[in-house]
Amino acid sequence: MTIKVGDSVPHAVLTKMTADGPAPVDTNDLFGGRTVALFAVPGAFTPTCSAKHLPGFIEKAGEFHGKGVDEIVCLSVNDAFVMGAWGKSAGAEGKITMLADGNGDFAKALGLTMDGSRFGMGLRSQRFSMLVKDGKVVELNIEEPGAFKVSSAEHMLAQL
């Protein structure tokens, strides 16, 4: 079942790359008592994700914070090493928190997976964005397969 507006974000443990190596990030801590703009991509370093999706949020990070967003999160079914390297190469440090959903457990719990097997990618997250306030989904934007519009930084900013 796919998560919807008004639902609580399910519990999961994601991973973030730190100077000391991979570190767990509990979704209860991430979303509890805060406003978080999360966007999910099918894969780090993939064309649309690298050319449009992540750069849009990096460019608009200040606007998100100016509208009350505490943290902007980029999520992908990749490992923390890949997410850390992608964030570093894209200039996301200090603007976007790059989180790994290594086994896709969070994407599964959200009901937002896709099968990328024909591209050699296996189970991945669909492209989507959501605004979460104190653990509850207040906006949810799920892209049609192959599309990039409603999960963009510009679209999310218009919802704030």
Backbone as CSV, one residue per row, in Angstrom:
resi,resn,N_x,N_y,N_z,CA_x,CA_y,CA_z,C_x,C_y,C_z
1,MET,0.843,-1.182,0.000,0.000,0.000,0.000,0.890,1.248,0.000
2,THR,0.583,2.166,-0.860,1.374,3.381,-0.990,1.009,4.403,0.079
3,ILE,2.025,5.019,0.656,1.802,6.076,1.637,1.001,7.201,0.997
4,LYS,0.261,7.930,1.814,-0.520,9.051,1.280,-0.461,10.231,2.243
5,VAL,-0.907,11.370,1.776,-0.937,12.567,2.607,-1.755,12.269,3.864
6,GLY,-1.223,12.680,5.004,-1.864,12.444,6.296,-1.301,11.248,7.038
7,ASP,-0.631,10.350,6.317,-0.029,9.176,6.956,1.239,9.552,7.711
8,SER,1.555,8.760,8.708,2.842,8.884,9.392,3.903,8.173,8.564
9,VAL,5.085,8.738,8.557,6.196,8.112,7.846,6.585,6.843,8.605
10,PRO,6.764,5.724,7.896,7.120,4.482,8.586,8.527,4.536,9.173
11,HIS,8.724,3.722,10.187,10.045,3.661,10.800,10.996,2.855,9.925
12,ALA,12.211,3.352,9.816,13.283,2.658,9.112,14.601,3.232,9.598
13,VAL,15.669,2.521,9.309,16.994,3.041,9.589,17.705,3.188,8.253
14,LEU,18.033,4.434,7.931,18.750,4.772,6.707,20.222,4.961,7.072
15,THR,21.057,5.257,6.086,22.484,5.417,6.352,23.004,6.679,5.701
16,LYS,23.881,7.361,6.442,24.492,8.600,5.974,26.008,8.457,6.075
17,MET,26.723,8.953,5.081,28.175,8.934,5.134,28.652,10.100,5.991
18,THR,29.552,9.818,6.911,30.148,10.849,7.761,31.665,10.756,7.627
19,ALA,32.365,11.678,8.250,33.831,11.649,8.241,34.361,10.376,8.890
20,ASP,33.572,9.765,9.771,33.967,8.530,10.452,33.433,7.275,9.770
21,GLY,32.792,7.422,8.624,32.230,6.284,7.911,30.714,6.305,7.952
22,PRO,30.081,5.230,7.478,28.619,5.171,7.464,28.031,5.238,8.873
23,ALA,26.928,5.995,9.002,26.253,6.144,10.290,24.753,5.958,10.099
24,PRO,24.093,5.295,11.064,22.646,5.092,10.947,21.875,6.383,11.187
25,VAL,20.755,6.503,10.476,19.836,7.629,10.649,18.451,7.035,10.848
26,ASP,17.904,7.197,12.041,16.592,6.668,12.380,15.535,7.647,11.861
27,THR,14.559,7.147,11.118,13.540,8.037,10.552,12.704,8.716,11.633
28,ASN,12.555,8.095,12.789,11.816,8.761,13.876,12.540,10.036,14.297
29,ASP,13.867,9.989,14.375,14.662,11.162,14.726,14.699,12.169,13.582
30,LEU,14.811,11.674,12.366,14.898,12.541,11.191,13.646,13.392,11.016
31,PHE,12.474,12.779,11.160,11.219,13.463,10.864,10.469,14.001,12.087
32,GLY,10.770,13.488,13.272,10.036,13.879,14.467,10.269,15.325,14.875
33,GLY,9.182,16.098,15.016,9.264,17.475,15.483,9.944,18.438,14.525
34,ARG,10.026,18.064,13.272,10.742,18.878,12.278,9.966,18.922,10.976
35,THR,10.374,19.836,10.089,9.837,19.899,8.729,10.955,19.490,7.784
36,VAL,10.705,18.426,7.024,11.716,17.860,6.137,11.159,17.754,4.723
37,ALA,11.936,18.245,3.770,11.629,18.059,2.353,12.503,16.909,1.871
38,LEU,11.876,15.819,1.483,12.609,14.648,1.013,12.305,14.436,-0.455
39,PHE,13.352,14.164,-1.231,13.135,13.740,-2.612,13.914,12.463,-2.836
40,ALA,13.319,11.550,-3.569,13.917,10.249,-3.820,14.156,10.078,-5.305
41,VAL,15.272,9.435,-5.602,15.670,9.215,-6.992,15.937,7.728,-7.208
42,PRO,15.789,7.249,-8.441,16.063,5.839,-8.722,17.529,5.453,-8.527
43,GLY,18.449,6.398,-8.751,19.849,6.045,-8.579,20.779,7.237,-8.597
44,ALA,21.773,7.187,-7.737,22.817,8.213,-7.732,23.583,8.162,-9.047
45,PHE,24.036,9.303,-9.491,24.850,9.446,-10.705,24.100,9.090,-11.988
46,THR,22.795,8.860,-11.925,22.036,8.577,-13.140,21.708,9.911,-13.827
47,PRO,21.427,9.892,-15.129,21.336,11.146,-15.898,20.368,12.204,-15.361
48,THR,19.093,11.898,-15.238,18.125,12.905,-14.784,18.410,13.315,-13.349
49,CYS,18.762,12.350,-12.531,19.028,12.626,-11.115,20.209,13.577,-10.947
50,SER,21.259,13.368,-11.728,22.471,14.183,-11.617,22.382,15.506,-12.354
51,ALA,21.651,15.536,-13.457,21.587,16.754,-14.265,20.500,17.716,-13.818
52,LYS,19.423,17.190,-13.213,18.274,18.042,-12.891,17.814,17.961,-11.440
53,HIS,17.572,16.736,-10.967,16.901,16.583,-9.685,17.736,17.120,-8.519
54,LEU,18.897,16.547,-8.277,19.752,16.994,-7.183,20.196,18.451,-7.357
55,PRO,20.637,18.868,-8.549,21.052,20.273,-8.699,19.950,21.281,-8.393
56,GLY,18.714,20.960,-8.698,17.605,21.868,-8.411,17.451,22.115,-6.925
57,PHE,17.576,21.063,-6.127,17.456,21.211,-4.676,18.675,21.911,-4.087
58,ILE,19.852,21.655,-4.639,21.052,22.356,-4.171,20.893,23.852,-4.409
59,GLU,20.483,24.210,-5.625,20.324,25.614,-6.008,19.272,26.328,-5.157
60,LYS,18.209,25.632,-4.791,17.081,26.241,-4.080,17.098,25.991,-2.569
61,ALA,18.178,25.422,-2.046,18.231,25.063,-0.621,17.909,26.250,0.282
62,GLY,18.464,27.400,-0.009,18.203,28.580,0.809,16.737,28.968,0.830
63,GLU,16.066,28.819,-0.310,14.637,29.134,-0.380,13.813,28.172,0.470
64,PHE,14.190,26.889,0.466,13.495,25.912,1.306,13.643,26.282,2.776
65,HIS,14.863,26.587,3.190,15.098,26.937,4.590,14.369,28.231,4.955
66,GLY,14.305,29.159,4.013,13.589,30.412,4.242,12.088,30.223,4.402
67,LYS,11.577,29.094,3.932,10.145,28.790,4.051,9.864,27.785,5.170
68,GLY,10.828,27.627,6.072,10.586,26.807,7.254,11.005,25.360,7.184
69,VAL,11.685,24.956,6.136,12.150,23.572,6.040,13.436,23.437,6.847
70,ASP,13.454,22.486,7.777,14.618,22.265,8.627,15.737,21.512,7.914
71,GLU,15.353,20.586,7.034,16.356,19.758,6.369,15.816,19.292,5.026
72,ILE,16.715,19.219,4.049,16.396,18.679,2.726,17.159,17.371,2.595
73,VAL,16.445,16.319,2.235,17.032,14.987,2.159,16.903,14.442,0.745
74,CYS,18.008,13.917,0.240,18.007,13.160,-1.015,18.170,11.697,-0.645
75,LEU,17.263,10.867,-1.125,17.241,9.443,-0.787,17.354,8.603,-2.045
76,SER,18.155,7.548,-1.968,18.245,6.612,-3.073,18.564,5.223,-2.553
77,VAL,18.139,4.209,-3.309,18.499,2.831,-2.994,19.908,2.614,-3.563
78,ASN,20.856,3.121,-2.829,22.288,2.974,-3.085,22.940,2.802,-1.724
79,ASP,24.245,2.582,-1.697,24.926,2.501,-0.411,25.406,3.887,0.015
80,ALA,25.766,4.008,1.286,26.174,5.301,1.848,27.439,5.841,1.179
81,PHE,28.331,4.949,0.741,29.553,5.392,0.080,29.231,6.094,-1.236
82,VAL,28.329,5.507,-2.000,27.911,6.097,-3.277,27.183,7.418,-3.038
83,MET,26.267,7.438,-2.072,25.520,8.669,-1.796,26.447,9.777,-1.315
84,GLY,27.426,9.427,-0.488,28.395,10.416,-0.029,29.223,10.968,-1.174
85,ALA,29.691,10.089,-2.050,30.498,10.520,-3.205,29.670,11.371,-4.161
86,TRP,28.411,10.996,-4.369,27.552,11.758,-5.269,27.303,13.158,-4.706
87,GLY,26.998,13.227,-3.424,26.773,14.525,-2.787,28.002,15.416,-2.874
88,LYS,29.163,14.830,-2.630,30.415,15.590,-2.683,30.668,16.099,-4.105
89,SER,30.506,15.227,-5.092,30.791,15.623,-6.476,29.797,16.659,-7.000
90,ALA,28.583,16.669,-6.440,27.543,17.605,-6.886,27.544,18.923,-6.111
91,GLY,28.357,19.006,-5.053,28.369,20.217,-4.234,27.197,20.315,-3.282
92,ALA,26.695,19.170,-2.833,25.521,19.145,-1.952,25.871,19.327,-0.482
93,GLU,27.127,19.200,-0.123,27.529,19.257,1.283,27.088,20.562,1.931
94,GLY,26.480,20.431,3.108,25.996,21.590,3.833,24.636,22.088,3.360
95,LYS,24.106,21.491,2.299,22.809,21.904,1.755,21.795,20.768,1.759
96,ILE,22.242,19.601,1.330,21.364,18.447,1.180,21.942,17.288,1.993
97,THR,21.104,16.592,2.734,21.531,15.385,3.438,21.317,14.208,2.502
98,MET,22.393,13.531,2.178,22.360,12.415,1.238,22.197,11.118,2.036
99,LEU,21.046,10.470,1.900,20.769,9.257,2.666,20.621,8.039,1.766
100,ALA,21.200,6.949,2.240,21.132,5.673,1.532,20.053,4.790,2.140
101,ASP,19.263,4.209,1.270,18.270,3.191,1.628,18.776,1.899,0.997
102,GLY,19.921,1.433,1.492,20.694,0.376,0.846,19.933,-0.831,0.359
103,ASN,19.032,-1.350,1.134,18.262,-2.529,0.742,16.864,-2.186,0.231
104,GLY,16.552,-0.897,0.184,15.241,-0.468,-0.290,14.140,-0.668,0.744
105,ASP,14.506,-0.886,1.999,13.498,-1.145,3.026,12.544,0.034,3.232
106,PHE,13.075,1.246,3.215,12.227,2.425,3.404,11.319,2.611,2.188
107,ALA,11.863,2.469,0.989,11.054,2.577,-0.229,9.924,1.544,-0.225
108,LYS,10.243,0.334,0.230,9.216,-0.722,0.330,8.144,-0.326,1.338
109,ALA,8.571,0.177,2.504,7.612,0.558,3.546,6.706,1.702,3.073
110,LEU,7.231,2.563,2.214,6.428,3.652,1.649,5.511,3.170,0.528
111,GLY,5.792,1.991,-0.014,5.041,1.485,-1.168,5.440,2.192,-2.450
112,LEU,6.683,2.661,-2.503,7.142,3.467,-3.644,8.385,2.873,-4.299
113,THR,8.314,1.578,-4.598,9.430,0.935,-5.280,9.149,0.812,-6.773
114,MET,10.209,0.563,-7.511,10.103,0.255,-8.936,11.102,-0.844,-9.246
115,ASP,10.831,-1.587,-10.284,11.730,-2.656,-10.699,12.615,-2.136,-11.827
116,GLY,13.885,-1.924,-11.519,14.837,-1.444,-12.527,15.682,-2.564,-13.097
117,SER,15.207,-3.803,-12.981,15.981,-4.968,-13.414,16.365,-4.921,-14.887
118,ARG,15.507,-4.404,-15.713,15.854,-4.385,-17.144,17.001,-3.423,-17.443
119,PHE,17.347,-2.576,-16.468,18.487,-1.675,-16.598,19.659,-2.142,-15.732
120,GLY,19.531,-3.344,-15.132,20.568,-3.874,-14.269,20.623,-3.202,-12.905
121,MET,19.512,-2.586,-12.494,19.496,-1.834,-11.242,18.715,-2.522,-10.127
122,GLY,17.960,-3.564,-10.423,17.177,-4.246,-9.395,16.077,-3.372,-8.825
123,LEU,15.701,-3.659,-7.592,14.646,-2.911,-6.914,15.160,-1.530,-6.534
124,ARG,14.451,-0.502,-6.907,14.829,0.885,-6.621,13.619,1.660,-6.118
125,SER,13.876,2.895,-5.715,12.800,3.804,-5.330,12.257,4.475,-6.578
126,GLN,10.960,4.695,-6.584,10.377,5.558,-7.613,10.890,6.967,-7.391
127,ARG,10.780,7.797,-8.400,11.118,9.216,-8.262,9.910,9.906,-7.620
128,PHE,10.149,10.533,-6.462,9.070,11.234,-5.777,9.656,12.288,-4.852
129,SER,8.790,13.135,-4.343,9.170,14.060,-3.270,8.031,14.104,-2.273
130,MET,8.381,14.441,-1.042,7.343,14.601,-0.027,7.806,15.598,1.019
131,LEU,6.841,16.313,1.539,7.073,17.238,2.634,6.504,16.583,3.880
132,VAL,7.349,16.477,4.913,6.965,15.805,6.147,7.077,16.802,7.291
133,LYS,5.983,16.940,8.047,5.971,17.803,9.234,5.675,16.941,10.447
134,ASP,6.611,16.940,11.381,6.489,16.160,12.617,6.059,14.716,12.335
135,GLY,6.707,14.102,11.365,6.469,12.694,11.071,5.276,12.378,10.196
136,LYS,4.502,13.395,9.801,3.314,13.181,8.953,3.559,13.746,7.552
137,VAL,3.117,13.015,6.559,3.234,13.465,5.173,2.183,14.540,4.913
138,VAL,2.630,15.739,4.509,1.690,16.821,4.199,1.617,17.107,2.697
139,GLU,2.638,16.716,1.952,2.625,16.797,0.489,3.323,15.554,-0.035
140,LEU,2.793,14.978,-1.109,3.398,13.804,-1.730,3.280,13.946,-3.236
141,ASN,4.410,13.883,-3.912,4.463,14.081,-5.366,5.166,12.890,-6.004
142,ILE,4.402,12.020,-6.640,4.945,10.806,-7.240,4.974,10.980,-8.754
143,GLU,6.156,10.792,-9.317,6.314,10.941,-10.771,5.778,9.722,-11.519
144,GLU,5.274,9.989,-12.711,4.963,8.905,-13.641,6.296,8.309,-14.099
145,PRO,6.326,7.031,-14.493,7.590,6.440,-14.945,8.239,7.281,-16.062
146,GLY,9.519,7.570,-15.881,10.281,8.327,-16.872,10.093,9.832,-16.817
147,ALA,9.198,10.319,-15.956,8.904,11.762,-15.892,9.747,12.449,-14.823
148,PHE,9.893,13.762,-14.979,10.525,14.594,-13.961,9.844,15.946,-13.990
149,LYS,8.881,16.125,-13.088,8.153,17.377,-13.000,7.690,17.638,-11.576
150,VAL,6.805,16.792,-11.057,6.167,17.070,-9.772,7.069,16.844,-8.567
151,SER,8.209,16.173,-8.767,9.126,15.953,-7.646,10.267,16.970,-7.640
152,SER,10.203,17.931,-8.526,11.271,18.925,-8.653,11.274,19.910,-7.488
153,ALA,12.412,20.566,-7.296,12.527,21.592,-6.257,11.526,22.710,-6.497
154,GLU,11.377,23.121,-7.730,10.453,24.217,-8.063,9.023,23.870,-7.680
155,HIS,8.600,22.648,-8.001,7.246,22.217,-7.680,7.038,22.188,-6.162
156,MET,8.014,21.641,-5.447,7.891,21.575,-3.983,7.869,22.959,-3.359
157,LEU,8.695,23.870,-3.865,8.701,25.232,-3.318,7.337,25.895,-3.455
158,ALA,6.671,25.620,-4.570,5.338,26.196,-4.797,4.313,25.639,-3.800
159,GLN,4.599,24.488,-3.211,3.686,23.879,-2.236,3.893,24.406,-0.812
160,LEU,4.968,25.136,-0.601,5.261,25.654,0.747,4.572,26.963,1.015
